[in-house]
Amino acid sequence: MRNRKATLDALARDGSAEGRGRLLVDLGDLVLTDPPAGADERALFFDIARRILPDTATPYRRRFSETAADRDCVPLDVLMVLATDAIEIAAPVLTRSSGFGEAELIVLATHQSDAHRLAIAGRPAVAGTVTEVLVRHGSLPVLRRLGTNEGAVFTAAAIEDVRRRAEGDEELFAVFVARADLADLLAGSLRETMSRLAAAPPKRARTAAPARPIETRPENAGVARLLADLRTGRRRLGEIVVELADADRHADLARFLGDVSSIDESQILRVLVRSDSNGIAMVARGLEIADDAWARIVELRRRKLKFSASQCKWEREHYGRLDVLEAKATLSNFADRRRG
């Protein structure tokens, strides 16, 4: 013990970055792990750490961060100094320390580098408020790490942001398709999309052309016949949907579904050709279109929008998780608004 004390005394007199670093690490080992000292000794050590940490050589700051990351007694201000350092120093405390609250993690995720966000995304538990900030500011690697972190909580807002970002990234799609715990939130994002579309009136032509019934337009004559076949029972809904989808008749499909659902065809067309499938999936589920017919709609969308096979898989699997009763209620609200 006398030898250790003599070494610490010598280090305390060494004003170099190397000397400060060795003092910080050795004192940290002595006070925090060798075994943990009492409250007074810890308070004295952290006073020293606050003074010398900024001028300590990088390898020693890293070693101290590794020690501090697993100690509950490290004050928040000391943790924040480490967390805002270069990522090689910050990573241990950002990933493992329990000393940060949600507020501190939100600040760090907002203002530090993407590498810092990546470390936060790997924490054993990530609160929903923190996840939202990481999704909003983070890169695709940050989102992928969150997606594979079962301790990350996703709010509806975070899921909506992830869904938009995942459309252009097959790996991210695959990650989130595997998250069965997010099914309810994904379904909720569909309802929100449909509600926004319902609130937006359809665009009208600037010229005041008189309205014409659907049968008077030559391109709609076939749709009128299909509707008649459906209403008389000669053909089934899914059969007609497959025919229109396989023939790439997206405009006719929108007219057909609009008439069946009592929703303006322009709104159906808008959701049919949107980059996300939320709106059209809710329409199809509300009409109880079978999974195989929905798959043909997905293929129609793929051909028109040129998206990936991973997105096709996601849209098919996502459709199967939608609640039919909720979708029917959404369509009913649409129809009521249109009639009103």
SULCOR-V32365 format. One record per residue. N is the residue number from 1. PSI is psi as a letter, one per 40 degrees, with the letter a starting at -180 (999 if undefined). Layout:
n: [N;N]
psi: [PSI;PSI]
//
This chain:
n: [1;2;3;4;5;6;7;8;9;10;11;12;13;14;15;16;17;18;19;20;21;22;23;24;25;26;27;28;29;30;31;32;33;34;35;36;37;38;39;40;41;42;43;44;45;46;47;48;49;50;51;52;53;54;55;56;57;58;59;60;61;62;63;64;65;66;67;68;69;70;71;72;73;74;75;76;77;78;79;80;81;82;83;84;85;86;87;88;89;90;91;92;93;94;95;96;97;98;99;100;101;102;103;104;105;106;107;108;109;110;111;112;113;114;115;116;117;118;119;120;121;122;123;124;125;126;127;128;129;130;131;132;133;134;135;136;137;138;139;140;141;142;143;144;145;146;147;148;149;150;151;152;153;154;155;156;157;158;159;160;161;162;163;164;165;166;167;168;169;170;171;172;173;174;175;176;177;178;179;180;181;182;183;184;185;186;187;188;189;190;191;192;193;194;195;196;197;198;199;200;201;202;203;204;205;206;207;208;209;210;211;212;213;214;215;216;217;218;219;220;221;222;223;224;225;226;227;228;229;230;231;232;233;234;235;236;237;238;239;240;241;242;243;244;245;246;247;248;249;250;251;252;253;254;255;256;257;258;259;260;261;262;263;264;265;266;267;268;269;270;271;272;273;274;275;276;277;278;279;280;281;282;283;284;285;286;287;288;289;290;291;292;293;294;295;296;297;298;299;300;301;302;303;304;305;306;307;308;309;310;311;312;313;314;315;316;317;318;319;320;321;322;323;324;325;326;327;328;329;330;331;332;333;334;335;336;337;338;339;340]
psi: [d;d;d;d;d;d;d;d;d;d;d;d;e;h;e;i;d;d;d;d;d;d;d;d;d;d;d;d;d;d;d;d;e;f;a;h;i;i;d;d;d;d;d;d;d;d;d;d;d;d;d;e;d;d;e;i;i;d;d;d;d;d;d;d;d;d;d;d;d;e;h;e;e;h;i;d;d;d;d;d;d;d;d;e;a;i;d;d;d;d;d;d;d;d;d;d;h;e;e;h;i;d;d;d;d;d;d;d;d;d;e;a;i;d;d;d;d;d;d;d;e;e;i;d;h;h;i;d;d;d;d;d;d;d;d;d;e;i;i;d;d;d;d;d;d;d;d;e;h;e;e;h;h;h;i;d;d;d;d;d;d;d;d;d;d;e;d;e;h;d;d;d;d;d;d;d;d;e;g;d;e;e;d;d;d;d;d;d;d;d;d;d;d;d;d;d;d;d;e;h;i;i;h;i;i;d;i;f;i;i;i;i;i;d;e;e;h;d;e;e;d;d;d;d;d;d;d;d;d;d;d;e;e;d;i;i;d;d;d;d;d;d;d;d;d;d;e;f;g;d;d;d;d;d;d;d;d;d;d;d;e;f;i;h;d;d;d;d;d;d;d;d;e;i;d;i;e;d;d;d;d;d;d;d;d;d;e;f;h;i;d;d;d;d;d;d;d;d;d;d;d;d;d;d;e;f;i;i;d;d;d;d;d;d;d;d;d;d;d;e;e;i;h;d;d;d;d;d;d;d;d;d;d;d;d;d;d;d;d;999]
//
